[in-house]
Amino acid sequence: MCSTVVERLQTLSSALFITIAGLMGSMNSVGAQQNISVCRPPNGGEYLLLVISPTTDNQNQLRRVLPSETNTSVCRYLNDIVTRIGGFGKLEDANRWARFIRDSAGLSAIITTRPQDVATKPVVRPAPKPQTLGQGYAVLVDYFNRPETVKQVQQVVGGDIGFVSYGQRPYLLAVYTTNSREAQNTLQTLSERGFYTQMVDARRVVLLRPIVKLQ
């Protein structure tokens, strides 16, 4: 009977050690994630691919499907931990890689391009009932608190634009569509005009106002 008790104590001790080791590993992992720096912005004319990869498993999974010579870095974008892949000179190339990563690794990506050197805030009324956009693509514009950006974007897209929240930050909604080509064309047109534009998964975008009104 004594030997049985000793065996049980040894088993419990081993289990406790494994649990503590696992908790310490998780704490170290969390600490490492908190020390991740903010993503470096794109160069002029460059399209960035920011792959949502908050865990080490996600990051390793992504590395396994990418060519070994791919230049990547893990950084923080808004409230997301992402893997930054740069060097795309064409939107089509960035989109092709985004589709490849989604299909082969099951990870979603944000495409962003050069920011415009401007700043300020459109006048909008609060939305009575914010809701996510749903399936499709959303092309967002960072307006940098500049009211005239609203009118400029309206002129480019040829119609009304919305006001949304993405990653707990406000953006102008240039277009929301299930047609990827339409979203890509809008992204490219706005980027060529110098706007800080990105195409994202619309399911992660919260609609605050369907139409922005200038006062």
N, C-alpha and C positions, 0 to 999 in steps of 0.2 A: 504493500500500500504506500509506503514511504517513497518508493521509486516512482510510483504513479504520480504522486503529488509533485515530486521534483520535476518530472517530465512536463507536467502542466505548467508549473512556474516558468520553466525554460521556454515553453511555447509562448506564454503570455509576454515574457520579457522580449522575445524575438519580435513578436507582433508590435509591441510598444515601440521598440527601436526603429522598426520599419516605418511606423506611423510618424514618429518624430522626425526621422530623416526625410520623409516625404514632405512634411510641413515646412521644414527648413529649406528644402529645395524649392518649394513654391514661393516662400518668402524671398529667397534670393532672386527667383525669376521675376517676381513683381518689382523688386528693387531695381533690377536691371532695366525693366521696361520703363520705370519712372525716370531713368537717367537718359532716355533716348532724346536726341536733339531734334529741333524743328527742321523740317525738310528744306533743303536749299531750293530757291525758286528757279524756274527754267531760264535758259539763256534766250536772247532774242531769236525768234523764229524757230525755237525748239518746242516740241511736244513732249510732255512728260507722261509716263504711265505710273500711277500710284496704286499699287496692288494692296488691298486691305488684307493685312496679315498680322493680327494682334498677338498671336502665340508663336512660340518657337517651332511648334509642329507645322504651323502654316508656312513659316519662313523656310523650313527645311523642305517641305513639300514643293514649294515654288522653285527652290534651287534645283531640285531633282529634274524638273521639266525644262529648265532653261539651259541653253548652251553654256558650257563652262566659261567661255570668254565674256559672258554678259556682265556689264558693269552695274552692280546693284548696291544699294545701301538701305538700311532700315532707319526710318525717321518718323517723326510725328507730324501729321497733317490734320489741323483742327483737333478733333478729339479722337482721331484714329491713329493706330500704329500701322504704318504702311511700308512696303518695299518700293523704293524709288528706282525706276528704270528710265533713263534719259537717252538723249541722242537721236530722237526721231525728228527728221526734217519734214515729214509729211503726215497729215492727219490719218490718211489711209493706212500707213504703216503702223501707227500707234493703235488704231482700231483692230487691225489684223492680229497684233500681238495680244490685245485685250481679249479677243475672242479665243485665241489659242490657249491662254492662261485659264480662262473660264472653263473651256471644254476639257483641258487636260489636268488641271489642278483643282477645279471647282471654286476658284477664288474670283471675286469681282474686283474691278479696277476703275479708277477715276482717270480721265484724261484732262490735262490742264496745259495751258500755254502761257506765253509771256504776259506779265501784268502791265497794265497801263499806269503811267506815273501821274495819277490824279488822286483827288480825295474829296468826300462828303456824304449826303443822306436824302433820299427822296421823301416827300411828304406823303404818308400813307395813313389811312385810318385802320385801327386794329380790326382783325377779322373776328366775326361773331362766333365762328366755329372752325378752328384750324383742323385740317385733315391731311393725310398723306395723299400723294397724287395717284399712286397705284402703278400697275405694270407699264413699262415703257422707258423712255429716255427724257431727261430734263436738261436743257441747256441753260446754265446759270451765268449771270454776269455780276461781278463784284463792282459795286458802284462807288465805293470809297467815300460815302457820305456826300456825294456831289449831285444835287437835284437835277442839273441839266443832263446828266447821264441818262435819265429816264427818257427824255425826248429824243436823245441821240439813238438809243437802242430801238425806240418805237419807229424811228425813221428807217433804220436798217432792216428790221423785220417786217415793216409795212403794216403794223397794227398794234393793238393793245398788248401790254405785257403785265405779268403778275408780280407778286411779292411773296417770297417764300423763305423758309428757314432750312438750312442744311448744315449738319454738324453744329447746331446751336448758334449759327451765324446767319444774318439776313443777306439775301441776294435778290436780284431782279431775275424773274423767270422769262427768258426770251422765247422759249418754245417748250411745249410738252407734247410728245408724240410717241406712237408705237413704231414709227417708221425710222429705222436707224439712219438711212441715207438722208432724210430730211433733217434729222438732228445734226449729223455730220456737216452738212452743207451750211447750216446756220452757225455752227461752231466755227467753221473755217472763215465764213464771211465776217463774223464779229471779231475773230482773232486778227484777221488782216486789217481791220479798222483800228486795231490797237486796244481792244477791250480785254480785260482779264476774264477769260471765259473757260468754262469746264462743262463736260458732258458727263452726267452721273446717272445712276440707277434711280429712276423716279420714285421707287418705293421707299426711298430713304429721305425724300423731300417732303416737307410739311407746307401746305399752301396756307398762307396768312391772308392773302388778298388776291382775288382773281384778276383785278384790274387796278393798276396804280394811277391815282389821280393827282395831278399837279395843282397846287393852289396859287 
